[in-house]
Amino acid sequence: MSADFESSKDALAYGTALLRGDRIRLVQAEETHLQQLAQWWQSPEWATLQQDVVRPQPVSQTVEQFRAWSKNDGPGSAGFAIIAEDELVGHITLWGITPRERIGTLAIIIGPDHVGQGYGPEATNLMIDYGFLELGLNKIELQVWAFNDRAIRAYERSGFVREGVRRAATFHDGRFHDQVLMGMLAQEFFARRG
């Protein structure tokens, strides 16, 4: 995907490929998606990977949270449902985008039945492209619990580097756990692309 348009055909090809991978598409989250996303977010096994505290919340509250993450009505965030073969498999967002520093924070959830099928890395790579090529970000960052080694390896394969650790940042199963801070600069992204 190149941003050097020599014709309207080039621009159309860019627009077509921007939110579409080999097996997935990033689309505006629909009302029917929000309920499923909320159920995944609230399941205790996935809450451990996503949240500071495992605690049931009203589903309506979690639906509103995903609705807000998916609005795409301003420059501060961009959130999409992840669709594979016309089925919802997850959600991805860049949030907290700062206009001056041009930094966005990546967050992703993949449904339990879809983990390990490569949808997460493919969606992450599409969102990285979107952040740097379309939103003009200078940096994309994320936080991940140190015990989520599968996610850390996937983020590293996508080009993120470890920037630091928030020690004892969460408490699960009777003990404290660290949070790994990762990031990717625009210059690193463009260097990887060649």
C-alpha positions as CSV (number, residue, x, y, z in Angstrom):
1,M,0.0,0.0,0.0
2,S,1.6,3.3,-1.1
3,A,0.4,6.8,-0.4
4,D,2.1,8.1,-3.5
5,F,-1.0,8.5,-5.7
6,E,-0.3,8.9,-9.4
7,S,-4.0,8.5,-10.3
8,S,-7.4,8.2,-8.9
9,K,-7.0,4.4,-9.5
10,D,-4.1,4.5,-7.0
11,A,-6.2,6.4,-4.5
12,L,-9.1,3.9,-4.9
13,A,-6.8,0.9,-4.4
14,Y,-5.4,2.5,-1.2
15,G,-8.9,3.1,0.1
16,T,-10.0,-0.4,-0.7
17,A,-7.1,-2.1,1.0
18,L,-6.8,0.3,4.0
19,L,-9.1,-1.7,6.3
20,R,-9.1,-5.1,4.6
21,G,-6.6,-7.9,5.2
22,D,-6.2,-11.3,3.6
23,R,-8.8,-12.8,5.9
24,I,-10.4,-10.0,7.8
25,R,-12.0,-6.6,7.5
26,L,-12.2,-3.8,10.0
27,V,-15.7,-2.3,9.9
28,Q,-17.9,0.1,11.9
29,A,-19.2,-1.8,14.9
30,E,-23.0,-2.4,14.5
31,E,-25.5,-2.7,17.4
32,T,-25.6,-6.5,17.0
33,H,-21.8,-6.6,17.5
34,L,-21.9,-4.7,20.8
35,Q,-23.7,-7.3,22.8
36,Q,-21.3,-10.0,21.7
37,L,-18.3,-7.9,22.5
38,A,-19.7,-7.1,25.9
39,Q,-20.1,-10.8,26.7
40,W,-16.5,-11.5,25.7
41,W,-15.3,-8.6,27.8
42,Q,-17.2,-9.8,30.8
43,S,-16.2,-13.4,30.7
44,P,-13.9,-14.0,33.7
45,E,-11.2,-15.8,31.8
46,W,-10.9,-12.9,29.3
47,A,-11.4,-10.2,31.9
48,T,-8.1,-11.4,33.5
49,L,-6.2,-10.6,30.3
50,Q,-8.0,-7.3,29.6
51,Q,-8.8,-5.6,32.9
52,D,-7.3,-4.6,36.2
53,V,-10.1,-6.3,38.3
54,V,-12.4,-9.2,37.4
55,R,-15.8,-7.9,38.4
56,P,-19.1,-8.3,36.7
57,Q,-20.7,-5.1,35.4
58,P,-24.1,-4.5,33.9
59,V,-23.9,-5.7,30.3
60,S,-25.5,-2.4,29.3
61,Q,-22.6,-0.5,30.8
62,T,-20.1,-2.6,28.8
63,V,-22.2,-2.2,25.6
64,E,-21.9,1.6,26.1
65,Q,-18.2,1.3,26.6
66,F,-17.8,-0.5,23.2
67,R,-20.2,1.9,21.6
68,A,-18.0,4.8,22.7
69,W,-14.8,3.0,21.5
70,S,-16.5,2.5,18.1
71,K,-18.0,6.0,17.5
72,N,-15.3,7.3,15.2
73,D,-16.8,10.7,15.4
74,G,-13.7,12.7,16.3
75,P,-9.9,12.8,16.0
76,G,-9.3,11.2,19.4
77,S,-10.0,7.6,18.6
78,A,-10.7,5.0,15.9
79,G,-12.4,1.7,16.7
80,F,-13.6,-1.1,14.5
81,A,-15.3,-4.5,14.7
82,I,-13.0,-7.3,13.3
83,I,-15.0,-9.4,10.8
84,A,-13.8,-12.8,9.2
85,E,-16.1,-14.5,6.8
86,D,-19.0,-12.3,7.8
87,E,-18.6,-13.3,11.5
88,L,-17.6,-11.0,14.3
89,V,-14.2,-12.2,15.7
90,G,-13.1,-9.2,17.8
91,H,-12.7,-5.4,18.2
92,I,-9.7,-3.1,17.8
93,T,-9.2,0.5,18.6
94,L,-6.7,3.3,18.7
95,W,-7.7,5.6,21.6
96,G,-6.4,8.6,23.4
97,I,-4.9,10.1,20.3
98,T,-3.2,13.3,21.1
99,P,-3.2,15.9,18.4
100,R,0.1,17.5,19.3
101,E,2.2,14.4,20.0
102,R,0.2,12.2,17.6
103,I,0.3,9.2,19.9
104,G,-2.4,6.6,20.0
105,T,-2.9,3.6,22.3
106,L,-3.8,0.3,20.7
107,A,-6.3,-2.1,22.4
108,I,-7.7,-5.3,21.0
109,I,-10.0,-8.2,22.0
110,I,-10.4,-11.4,20.1
111,G,-13.4,-13.7,20.9
112,P,-12.5,-16.9,22.8
113,D,-13.5,-19.1,19.9
114,H,-11.2,-17.2,17.5
115,V,-8.0,-17.0,19.4
116,G,-5.0,-18.7,17.8
117,Q,-6.2,-18.3,14.3
118,G,-4.1,-15.3,13.4
119,Y,-6.9,-12.8,13.4
120,G,-5.3,-10.7,16.2
121,P,-2.0,-10.2,14.5
122,E,-3.7,-9.4,11.1
123,A,-6.0,-6.9,12.8
124,T,-3.1,-5.4,14.7
125,N,-1.1,-5.0,11.5
126,L,-4.1,-3.3,9.7
127,M,-4.6,-0.9,12.6
128,I,-0.8,-0.1,12.6
129,D,-1.1,0.7,8.9
130,Y,-4.2,2.8,9.5
131,G,-2.6,4.7,12.4
132,F,0.6,5.6,10.5
133,L,-0.7,5.9,6.9
134,E,-4.1,7.4,7.4
135,L,-4.1,9.1,10.8
136,G,-0.6,10.4,10.6
137,L,0.4,9.1,14.0
138,N,4.0,9.5,15.2
139,K,3.7,6.6,17.7
140,I,1.4,3.7,18.6
141,E,1.7,2.3,22.1
142,L,0.0,-0.4,24.1
143,Q,0.1,-2.0,27.5
144,V,-0.1,-5.8,28.1
145,W,0.1,-7.8,31.3
146,A,3.5,-9.5,31.6
147,F,1.9,-12.9,32.0
148,N,0.2,-12.6,28.5
149,D,3.3,-14.0,26.8
150,R,1.4,-15.0,23.7
151,A,0.2,-11.4,23.1
152,I,3.7,-10.0,23.8
153,R,5.3,-12.3,21.2
154,A,2.6,-11.3,18.6
155,Y,3.1,-7.6,19.3
156,E,6.9,-8.0,18.9
157,R,6.4,-9.8,15.6
158,S,4.3,-6.8,14.5
159,G,7.2,-4.5,15.2
160,F,6.4,-3.2,18.7
161,V,9.4,-2.9,21.1
162,R,9.4,-3.1,24.9
163,E,9.7,0.4,26.3
164,G,9.3,-0.4,30.0
165,V,7.5,-2.1,32.8
166,R,5.0,-0.9,35.3
167,R,5.9,-3.1,38.2
168,A,3.2,-4.7,40.3
169,A,0.5,-2.9,38.2
170,T,-2.3,-5.4,38.8
171,F,-3.4,-7.9,41.4
172,H,-4.8,-11.3,40.3
173,D,-4.8,-14.7,42.0
174,G,-3.4,-13.4,45.2
175,R,-0.4,-11.6,43.9
176,F,0.8,-8.6,42.0
177,H,1.8,-8.7,38.3
178,D,3.7,-6.4,36.0
179,Q,2.5,-4.6,33.0
180,V,4.7,-4.3,29.9
181,L,4.7,-1.0,28.0
182,M,5.3,-1.4,24.3
183,G,5.5,1.1,21.4
184,M,6.3,1.6,17.8
185,L,7.4,4.9,16.2
186,A,6.5,6.0,12.7
187,Q,10.1,6.0,11.7
188,E,10.4,2.3,12.8
189,F,7.2,1.5,10.9
190,F,8.4,3.0,7.7
191,A,11.9,1.4,8.1
192,R,10.2,-2.0,8.3
193,R,8.2,-1.3,5.2
194,G,11.3,-0.5,3.2
